[in-house]
Amino acid sequence: MSLHEWTVASALIEQDGKLLLVRNVRQGGRDDWSTPGGVIDAEDVSILDGLAREVCEETGLRVTAWAGLAYEVVAIAADMGWKMRCEVHLVDGFEGDLVIEDPDGIVVEADFYPPHHAGTLLEDCPPWVQEPIREWLADRWATNGAVPARRYEYAVSGTRRADLIVTRC
């Protein structure tokens, strides 16, 4: 069986030592928190262009400078037929005010949270979302251009969210 593959990007945006998180309402009404970002479309010129578009759509903020690729995540859910690759980039500059007008209707809230509060909000996220963010908040490692400082890989088994077994490879 071939896997449906897609690329996602996410942004680490800090202000006064606080990390920007968005609350997403998923299908079925379940919600979770993440850093802003989303699926990179075929029409996007590059991953960073697509990520800048997603950040602006979800938060109203315009990225003015990137610091580099902080980490990459790959999650493979063979039982559900998908493979997701996510690039997470550190923002070095932004402008604008937080405004929630997500055209997809997924993001319903956004704010900057101190690391301990961010960690609490991330508890209901899948491990491939929360673990890398928590580790980055704890270490704040340097970025190095287009080469990810760290790579996270996960194997996801099962077909229902409540029964998923997620293994970090």
N, C-alpha and C positions, 0 to 999 in steps of 0.2 A: 504494500500500500504506500503510495506517495504521500508525503506530508505537505500540508498547506504551510508555506513559509511566508513570514512577513517581518519587516524591520520596524522597530519602534525606537523613539529617542526620548530622552527625558533630561530635564535641566536641574542642576543644583544651584539654587539662587539664595544667597544669604544677604541679610541686612542686620547690622548691629548684633552679630552673633546668632541670629535666628534664621532657621531654614524655612523657605516657602513650601507649604504643602497645600494641596487641593483635595477637597472631598468630592468623590465621584459617586454618583448614583448609577448602579449597574442595572441590567435587565432583571426584572423580578423584584426591584426595589432594594436590593442589597447595596450597602455603601461601603466604601473603603477610602483610605487616604493614600496619596502618592505625591511625588514631585510632579510639576506640570510637564506635559509632553503628550505624545501620542504616535499614531501610525504615520509613517512617512509615505506620502503619496507618490505615485509614478510621475506626477506633474511637478514635484518639488525638484529644483535644480540640484540640491545636495541635501545631505542629512541635516546639516546646520541650518539651511534655509527652511526646511520642513519643520525643524524643531523651533526655530524663531517664530514661524507661523503659528504652531501649536501653542507656544507660550503666550503669544499675543491674543489668540482666540480665547484661551482659557482664563487669562488673568488680566488682560489689558496692558501688560508690561511689554515694552519693546527692548529686546536685547541689543546692546550697543557694542559689546565685546565679549569674546569667549576666552577662557583661560586654558582650555584643553579638555581632552577626553579623560575623565576620571576613572571610569570602569566600563566594562562590557558584561552583559548578562546573556546567556543562552539557556533557554528552557525548551526541552523536548517532551511533548506529551503524545507519545506514539499511539496510545489507546484512543485518544481523541483526534488524532490525525493532524497535529500541528507542531510547528517549530517556530519559536519567536527569538529574535536577536534584538537586543536593546543596547544602544549606545547612550551612556550617561555623561553629559558634558557639564563642566563647571562654568558658570557665568562670571565674567569679570566686570561687567558693567551693564546697567539697565536704566530705563527711564519710564516715567508714567506712573499712574495710580492704579491700584488694584480695582478692577471692574470685572464682574462675572457676567459674561454674555456668550457663553460657549454655544456655538451653532449646533453642536451635536447634542446639547442638553444633558451632558454627562456631569460636567463640573458645576457644582452648585454653591461652593464655598471655597475661599482661599484666604490664607493669612500666614504670617511669619511666626514660627513657634520656636522656643528655646529647645535645645537638644533633648532634654529629659521629657518634655511634653510631646515632642515629635515622636520619640520612641514609643510612648504610650499610644498615640494615634495610629501608629503603624501596626499594632498588634493583630488586627484582623486582615492584614494583607497577606498574599501568598509569600512564602519564604523568598522567592526570587525577587520580590520587591523589597521586603523589609530588611533582610539580612545585609545586603550591600549598603543600603542607606545607613543602617545602624553602625556598621563597621566604618563607613566614611565619617560619620559624625564623631566617632570615637578617636579616629586617627588623623583625619584631614590630610591625607597624603597628597603630595605634589602631583600635578599633571605634567605630561610630557608631550605636548602637541597632539598628533594623531594616533599615538601609540597608547593603548589603555594601560594604566598603572596596574590594574588588576582585572582578572577575568573570572566570572562566576558561571558555573555550569550546573544545571539541574535536570534530573530525569523525573518526569511526572507520570505516575501510574494511576490508572482508574479513569472513570468517566463521569463521576458525580463529585461536585465540590466537597461535599461532606465526607467522602470516602477516599479522597486523593492521598496518595503516598508520594511525598516529594523527597528526593534524595539529592544532596549536594555532591557532585562528582569531583 
